[in-house]
Amino acid sequence: MVQNKKIYKIETRDWRPGDYVKIREYDITGLPSYSYGIVLRAGDDDQMRIFPYFDVYVIGRGVVDSVEIYNLEIVSAAA
């Protein structure tokens, strides 16, 4: 008989413009580096890319970059 068994429920939601994210990038040697940005919009659903991506304003560089979803981690969700 199992007692005090905790059940965890994980809820997810769609990514939204305004989400504050951590971006993982790799330099020429293959080492990861991290920067932060704000999601502006979801990328177009075209056939030229395998993975979904988002247009992200990269705060440290001041540019908008297309970043694949597997290189993003939500730091703070938009309200």
Secondary structure as a PSIPRED ss2 file (coil, helix, strand):
# PSIPRED VFORMAT (PSIPRED V4.0)

   1 M C   1.000  0.000  0.000
   2 V C   1.000  0.000  0.000
   3 Q C   1.000  0.000  0.000
   4 N C   1.000  0.000  0.000
   5 K C   1.000  0.000  0.000
   6 K C   1.000  0.000  0.000
   7 I C   1.000  0.000  0.000
   8 Y C   1.000  0.000  0.000
   9 K C   1.000  0.000  0.000
  10 I C   1.000  0.000  0.000
  11 E C   1.000  0.000  0.000
  12 T C   1.000  0.000  0.000
  13 R C   1.000  0.000  0.000
  14 D C   1.000  0.000  0.000
  15 W C   1.000  0.000  0.000
  16 R C   1.000  0.000  0.000
  17 P C   1.000  0.000  0.000
  18 G C   1.000  0.000  0.000
  19 D C   1.000  0.000  0.000
  20 Y E   0.000  0.000  1.000
  21 V E   0.000  0.000  1.000
  22 K E   0.000  0.000  1.000
  23 I E   0.000  0.000  1.000
  24 R E   0.000  0.000  1.000
  25 E E   0.000  0.000  1.000
  26 Y E   0.000  0.000  1.000
  27 D C   1.000  0.000  0.000
  28 I C   1.000  0.000  0.000
  29 T C   1.000  0.000  0.000
  30 G C   1.000  0.000  0.000
  31 L C   1.000  0.000  0.000
  32 P E   0.000  0.000  1.000
  33 S E   0.000  0.000  1.000
  34 Y E   0.000  0.000  1.000
  35 S E   0.000  0.000  1.000
  36 Y E   0.000  0.000  1.000
  37 G E   0.000  0.000  1.000
  38 I E   0.000  0.000  1.000
  39 V E   0.000  0.000  1.000
  40 L E   0.000  0.000  1.000
  41 R E   0.000  0.000  1.000
  42 A E   0.000  0.000  1.000
  43 G C   1.000  0.000  0.000
  44 D C   1.000  0.000  0.000
  45 D C   1.000  0.000  0.000
  46 D C   1.000  0.000  0.000
  47 Q C   1.000  0.000  0.000
  48 M C   1.000  0.000  0.000
  49 R C   1.000  0.000  0.000
  50 I C   1.000  0.000  0.000
  51 F C   1.000  0.000  0.000
  52 P C   1.000  0.000  0.000
  53 Y E   0.000  0.000  1.000
  54 F E   0.000  0.000  1.000
  55 D E   0.000  0.000  1.000
  56 V E   0.000  0.000  1.000
  57 Y E   0.000  0.000  1.000
  58 V E   0.000  0.000  1.000
  59 I C   1.000  0.000  0.000
  60 G C   1.000  0.000  0.000
  61 R C   1.000  0.000  0.000
  62 G C   1.000  0.000  0.000
  63 V E   0.000  0.000  1.000
  64 V E   0.000  0.000  1.000
  65 D E   0.000  0.000  1.000
  66 S E   0.000  0.000  1.000
  67 V E   0.000  0.000  1.000
  68 E E   0.000  0.000  1.000
  69 I H   0.000  1.000  0.000
  70 Y H   0.000  1.000  0.000
  71 N H   0.000  1.000  0.000
  72 L E   0.000  0.000  1.000
  73 E E   0.000  0.000  1.000
  74 I E   0.000  0.000  1.000
  75 V E   0.000  0.000  1.000
  76 S E   0.000  0.000  1.000
  77 A C   1.000  0.000  0.000
  78 A C   1.000  0.000  0.000
  79 A C   1.000  0.000  0.000
